[in-house]
Amino acid sequence: MAEGAFTLDSGATAMATLLRDHPAADGVFAANDLMAQGACQVLRERGRRIPEDVAVVGFDDSSIAVTCRPPLTTVRQPVGDMAAAMARMLGEQVQGTRTEPRTLVFEPELVVRESA
């Protein structure tokens, strides 16, 4: 495992660390698509083929996922549904109709592209 700061550069740095510490790694799951893109850059620089040598998966399904080379396999969250639920819960809190904490779980979606 290597930590990053959700930036392109931190993804590149984390990938370099992973390759140093685990040179036989054949898959990487990044905390967001930007970090995954940084990982892909380092892998290409080091002569690793994606996904043949190392599969790369991002998170967020941002526009970067489509423009990355190769296009990123990523996890998409239902952001619209999450925002609507947050607004409803906030409204309930403000109106005093519901004050106890509750947990909502949203189903993510794996978007398969060329990186994994």
NUFITOR-989330 format. One line per 2 residues: number of its first residue (from 1); for each residue x, y, z of N, C-alpha, C, O. Coordinates in Angstrom, 2 decimals. Each point is the difference from the previous one (the first is absolute). Layout:
<pts>
NUM = X Y Z X Y Z X Y Z X Y Z | ...
</pts>
This chain:
<pts>
1 = 0.83 -1.16 0.00 -0.83 1.16 0.00 0.89 1.24 0.00 1.06 0.04 0.63 | -1.54 0.98 -1.36 0.68 1.29 -0.02 -1.07 1.08 0.06 -1.04 -0.11 -0.65
3 = 1.30 1.14 1.41 -0.97 1.07 0.16 0.25 1.13 -0.97 1.13 0.24 -0.43 | -2.22 0.45 0.09 0.10 1.15 -0.87 -0.91 1.11 0.50 -0.69 -0.15 1.01
5 = 0.70 1.26 -1.74 -0.77 1.17 0.41 -1.04 0.38 -1.05 -0.36 1.17 -0.14 | -0.12 -2.17 -0.59 -1.06 0.21 -0.99 0.43 0.91 -1.14 -0.85 0.66 -0.61
7 = 2.14 -0.60 0.31 0.52 0.80 -1.10 0.73 -0.90 -0.99 0.36 -1.13 0.31 | -0.14 1.66 -1.51 0.75 -0.72 -1.02 1.40 -0.34 0.50 0.45 -1.14 -0.11
9 = 0.24 2.14 0.66 1.37 -0.22 0.47 0.07 -1.02 1.13 0.92 -0.81 0.05 | -1.90 0.86 0.87 0.04 -0.97 1.10 -0.29 -1.41 -0.50 0.50 -0.98 0.56
11 = -1.31 0.87 -1.60 -0.23 -1.32 -0.59 1.27 -0.54 -0.65 0.30 -1.19 0.10 | 0.42 2.07 -0.75 1.27 -0.41 -0.62 1.01 -0.42 1.07 0.68 -1.01 -0.14
13 = -0.59 1.81 1.20 0.93 -0.32 1.09 -0.38 -1.32 0.67 0.87 -0.82 0.28 | -2.15 0.63 -0.03 -0.46 -1.25 0.63 0.30 -1.20 -0.90 0.40 -1.06 0.50
15 = -0.58 1.22 -1.82 0.28 -1.11 -0.90 1.49 -0.32 -0.01 0.38 -1.17 -0.02 | 0.46 2.18 0.04 1.45 -0.23 0.05 0.37 -0.74 1.28 0.83 -0.91 -0.02
17 = -1.45 1.29 1.12 0.24 -0.69 1.28 -0.45 -1.45 -0.07 0.72 -0.90 0.44 | -1.90 0.67 -1.01 -0.51 -1.38 -0.12 0.92 -0.85 -0.86 0.26 -1.16 0.33
19 = 0.21 1.71 -1.43 0.90 -0.77 -0.86 1.32 -0.31 0.69 0.58 -1.07 -0.19 | -0.10 2.01 1.00 1.24 -0.23 0.75 -0.21 -1.10 1.04 0.83 -0.91 0.13
21 = -1.94 0.99 0.61 -0.24 -0.92 1.11 -0.63 -1.32 -0.43 0.18 -1.02 0.68 | -0.90 1.03 -1.78 -0.72 -1.20 -0.48 0.14 -0.09 -1.51 -0.98 0.18 -0.72
23 = 2.17 -0.47 0.22 0.22 0.03 -1.45 -0.84 -1.01 -0.79 -0.17 0.17 -1.21 | -0.35 -1.19 1.86 -0.82 -0.98 -0.71 -1.49 0.33 0.03 -0.82 -0.80 -0.46
25 = 0.45 1.97 1.00 -1.42 0.37 0.08 -0.61 -0.04 -1.39 0.59 0.47 -0.97 | -1.79 -1.03 0.88 -0.66 -0.09 -1.30 -1.34 0.73 -0.04 -0.75 -0.11 -0.96
27 = 0.46 0.87 2.03 -1.23 0.77 0.01 0.07 1.14 1.01 0.65 -0.11 1.03 | -1.33 1.21 -1.36 -0.02 1.17 0.86 -1.42 0.55 0.02 -0.64 0.15 -1.04
29 = 0.15 0.16 2.25 -1.27 0.70 0.16 0.30 1.34 0.62 0.47 0.07 1.14 | -0.73 1.00 -1.87 0.30 1.35 0.48 -1.24 0.62 0.62 -1.13 -0.33 -0.36
31 = 1.35 1.24 1.31 -1.09 0.64 0.72 -0.82 0.94 -0.87 -1.15 0.30 0.33 | 1.72 0.17 -1.43 -0.78 0.79 -0.96 0.64 -0.14 -1.38 1.09 -0.55 -0.14
33 = -1.78 1.05 -0.88 0.48 -0.15 -1.37 1.26 0.80 -0.26 0.84 -0.43 -0.79 | -0.69 1.57 1.42 1.19 0.82 -0.19 1.25 -0.75 0.48 1.03 0.01 -0.68
35 = -1.12 -0.64 1.83 1.13 -0.80 0.49 0.26 -1.18 -0.91 1.15 -0.37 -0.24 | -2.21 -0.24 -0.29 0.17 -1.13 -0.92 0.72 0.44 -1.27 0.83 -0.73 -0.53
37 = -1.13 1.93 0.05 0.69 0.52 -1.17 1.49 0.19 0.30 0.84 -0.32 -0.83 | -0.53 0.85 2.00 1.40 0.13 0.40 0.69 -1.36 0.05 1.15 -0.14 -0.41
39 = -1.86 -0.86 0.93 0.54 -1.37 0.04 0.28 -0.50 -1.41 1.03 -0.62 -0.25 | -1.95 0.87 -0.67 0.18 -0.45 -1.38 1.22 0.65 -0.64 0.74 -0.66 -0.75
41 = -0.51 1.93 1.03 1.17 0.69 -0.55 1.29 -0.68 0.45 0.89 -0.25 -0.81 | -0.80 -0.05 2.09 1.21 -0.65 0.52 0.15 -1.40 -0.58 1.10 -0.40 -0.37
43 = -2.18 -0.33 0.28 0.07 -1.35 -0.58 0.51 0.04 -1.43 0.86 -0.80 -0.37 | -1.37 1.73 -0.44 0.47 0.12 -1.39 1.48 0.37 -0.03 0.77 -0.56 -0.79
45 = -0.35 1.53 1.66 1.41 0.40 0.06 0.91 -1.16 0.35 1.14 -0.06 -0.46 | -1.63 -0.86 1.27 0.80 -1.16 0.45 -0.15 -1.20 -0.94 0.51 -1.08 0.29
47 = -1.20 1.28 -1.40 -0.13 -1.07 -0.99 -1.04 -1.06 0.34 0.02 -1.08 -0.58 | -0.92 1.38 1.50 -1.07 -0.95 0.35 -1.21 0.26 -0.89 -0.42 1.14 -0.19
49 = -0.13 -2.22 -0.33 -1.19 0.11 -0.84 -1.26 -0.06 0.86 -0.09 -0.78 0.95 | -0.88 1.62 -1.31 -1.27 0.06 0.71 -1.07 -0.52 -0.95 -0.14 0.59 -1.08
51 = -0.59 -1.58 1.36 -0.12 -0.78 1.22 0.79 -1.31 -0.02 -0.08 -0.77 0.95 | 0.82 0.52 -2.01 0.67 -1.30 -0.13 0.94 -0.30 1.17 0.00 -1.12 0.51
53 = 0.79 2.11 -0.09 0.92 -0.21 1.11 -0.60 0.44 1.34 0.14 -0.69 1.01 | -0.81 1.83 -1.03 -0.60 0.55 1.22 -1.38 0.57 -0.35 -0.11 0.91 -0.83
55 = -0.92 -1.44 1.46 -1.35 0.55 -0.16 -0.14 1.21 0.91 0.50 -0.01 1.12 | -1.18 1.03 -1.60 -0.19 1.23 0.78 -1.49 0.33 0.05 -0.68 0.03 -1.03
57 = 0.19 0.20 2.24 -1.40 0.38 0.20 -0.03 1.29 0.81 0.69 0.12 1.01 | -1.50 0.82 -1.46 -0.16 1.27 0.70 -1.33 0.03 0.75 -0.67 -1.01 0.15
59 = 0.32 2.21 0.30 -1.24 0.18 0.75 -0.53 1.39 -0.29 0.74 0.97 0.12 | -1.99 -0.85 -0.49 -0.75 1.23 -0.23 -0.64 0.05 -1.38 -1.03 0.65 -0.16
61 = 1.60 -1.30 -0.83 -0.45 0.09 -1.39 -0.05 1.46 -0.44 -1.00 0.47 -0.54 | 2.10 0.23 0.76 0.12 1.39 -0.42 0.36 0.05 -1.48 0.24 -1.03 -0.63
63 = -0.20 2.23 0.08 0.37 0.16 -1.42 1.40 -0.52 -0.27 0.32 -0.39 -1.12 | 0.52 0.40 2.13 1.37 -0.52 -0.13 -0.01 -1.48 -0.37 0.89 -0.48 -0.71
65 = -1.88 -0.24 1.19 -0.06 -1.44 -0.26 -0.09 -0.29 -1.50 0.53 -1.01 -0.46 | -1.18 1.87 -0.28 -0.17 -0.20 -1.44 1.21 0.51 -0.78 0.35 -0.56 -1.04
67 = 0.29 1.63 1.53 1.13 0.57 -0.73 1.33 -0.66 0.33 0.98 0.16 -0.74 | -0.93 -0.91 1.82 1.21 -0.72 0.39 0.33 -1.03 -1.09 -0.89 -0.50 -0.68
69 = 2.17 0.18 0.54 0.41 -1.04 -0.95 0.66 -1.13 0.73 1.04 0.22 0.62 | -1.58 -1.43 -0.65 -1.29 -0.33 -0.60 -1.16 0.54 0.84 0.19 0.34 1.17
71 = -1.40 -0.25 -1.76 -1.16 0.43 0.79 -0.14 -0.86 1.26 0.13 -1.22 -0.05 | -0.41 1.90 1.17 0.00 -0.66 1.30 -1.27 -0.80 0.30 -1.12 0.46 -0.24
73 = 1.32 -1.64 0.75 -1.07 -0.69 0.69 -0.13 0.71 1.34 1.01 0.31 0.63 | -2.23 -0.04 -0.20 -0.20 0.82 1.18 -1.30 -0.36 0.70 -0.82 -0.75 -0.53
75 = 0.65 1.28 1.70 -1.22 -0.22 0.78 -0.78 1.31 0.01 0.51 1.05 0.38 | -1.77 -1.15 -0.81 -0.87 1.18 -0.03 -0.94 -0.03 1.19 -0.62 -1.02 0.29
77 = 0.52 2.15 0.39 -0.96 0.14 1.09 -1.23 0.74 -0.53 0.13 0.83 -0.90 | -1.31 -1.12 1.44 -1.20 0.72 -0.43 -0.08 1.38 0.66 -0.80 0.22 0.91
79 = 1.64 0.70 -1.37 0.16 1.30 0.64 -1.32 0.77 0.04 -0.31 0.63 1.01 | -0.46 -0.68 -2.08 -1.29 0.70 -0.01 -0.93 -0.52 1.07 -0.64 0.78 0.71
81 = 0.56 -2.10 -0.57 -0.85 -0.61 1.03 0.52 0.35 1.40 -0.79 0.25 0.91 | 2.10 -0.23 -0.76 0.59 0.34 1.30 -0.30 1.45 0.37 -0.34 0.29 1.15
83 = 0.45 0.61 -2.11 -0.27 1.42 0.28 -1.48 0.21 0.33 -0.32 0.76 0.91 | -0.57 -1.43 -1.64 -1.44 0.14 0.27 -0.34 -0.52 1.39 -0.78 0.63 0.71
85 = 1.35 -1.75 -0.32 -0.26 -0.56 1.32 0.54 0.93 1.09 -0.63 0.18 1.04 | 1.81 0.39 -1.28 0.57 0.93 0.97 -0.90 1.22 0.17 -0.21 0.46 1.12
87 = -0.32 0.05 -2.22 -0.88 1.18 0.08 -1.28 -0.35 0.76 -0.47 0.80 0.82 | -0.10 -1.98 -1.08 -1.19 -0.43 0.74 0.29 -0.12 1.49 -0.77 0.48 0.83
89 = 1.88 -1.11 -0.49 0.35 -0.19 1.40 0.27 1.34 0.69 -0.38 0.19 1.16 | 1.02 0.72 -1.86 0.25 1.32 0.56 -1.32 0.73 0.24 -0.19 0.63 1.04
91 = -0.71 -0.72 -2.01 -1.31 0.61 0.16 -0.75 -0.55 1.20 -0.61 0.75 0.76 | 0.67 -2.07 -0.58 -0.65 -0.63 1.16 0.62 0.50 1.30 -0.71 0.23 0.98
93 = 2.01 -0.07 -0.98 0.71 0.48 1.19 -0.41 1.44 0.32 -0.29 0.32 1.16 | 0.27 0.53 -2.17 -0.35 1.40 0.19 -1.44 0.14 0.47 -0.30 0.83 0.86
95 = -0.60 -1.63 -1.45 -1.42 0.07 0.37 -0.30 -0.71 1.31 -1.09 0.15 0.56 | 2.03 -0.92 -0.08 -0.19 -0.73 1.26 -0.85 -1.24 -0.13 -0.42 -0.56 1.02
97 = 0.14 0.11 -2.26 -0.83 -1.19 -0.17 0.79 -1.29 0.21 -0.59 -1.05 0.24 | 1.89 1.12 -0.32 0.85 -1.17 0.28 1.32 0.51 0.53 0.69 0.76 -0.68
99 = -0.35 -1.16 1.87 1.23 0.50 0.61 1.00 -1.11 0.32 1.17 0.29 0.26 | -1.61 -1.55 -0.28 0.93 -1.08 0.34 0.90 -0.30 -1.20 -0.43 0.12 -1.15
101 = 1.64 -0.49 1.41 0.93 -0.35 -1.09 -0.49 -1.23 -0.76 -0.67 -0.86 0.57 | 0.99 0.80 -1.83 -0.31 -1.20 -0.79 1.07 -0.19 -1.05 0.72 0.93 -0.38
103 = -0.64 -2.14 -0.08 1.00 -0.35 -0.99 -0.70 -0.40 -1.29 -0.96 -0.77 0.01 | 1.44 1.29 -1.11 -0.48 -0.40 -1.32 1.17 -0.62 -0.75 1.12 0.49 0.07
105 = -1.38 -1.56 -0.77 1.02 -0.67 -0.79 -0.41 0.09 -1.47 -1.12 -0.35 -0.36 | 2.03 0.81 -0.46 -0.25 0.14 -1.42 0.82 -1.03 -0.76 1.14 -0.29 0.36
107 = -1.71 -0.26 -1.40 0.64 -1.06 -0.78 0.94 0.61 -1.05 -0.46 0.73 -0.88 | 1.75 -1.01 0.96 0.92 0.49 -1.04 -0.11 -0.88 -1.24 -0.59 -1.07 0.03
109 = 1.17 1.55 -1.12 -0.02 -0.75 -1.26 1.42 -0.10 -0.55 0.70 1.01 -0.08 | -0.28 -2.19 -0.28 1.30 -0.19 -0.63 -0.15 0.33 -1.49 -0.82 -0.59 -0.69
111 = 1.61 1.55 0.21 0.00 0.39 -1.40 1.27 -0.59 -0.63 1.10 0.50 0.23 | -1.27 -1.54 -1.01 1.14 -0.70 -0.56 0.43 0.67 -1.30 -0.78 0.14 -0.95
113 = 2.05 0.25 0.94 0.60 0.56 -1.22 1.25 -0.83 -0.30 -0.01 -1.22 0.18 | 1.06 1.84 -0.64 1.15 -0.76 -0.52 1.14 -0.22 1.00 0.93 -0.75 -0.31
115 = -0.96 1.38 1.48 1.16 -0.09 0.90 -0.01 -1.21 0.91 0.99 -0.26 0.70 | -2.08 -0.48 -0.69 -0.06 -1.20 0.86 -0.88 -1.05 -0.64 -0.18 -1.08 0.56
</pts>
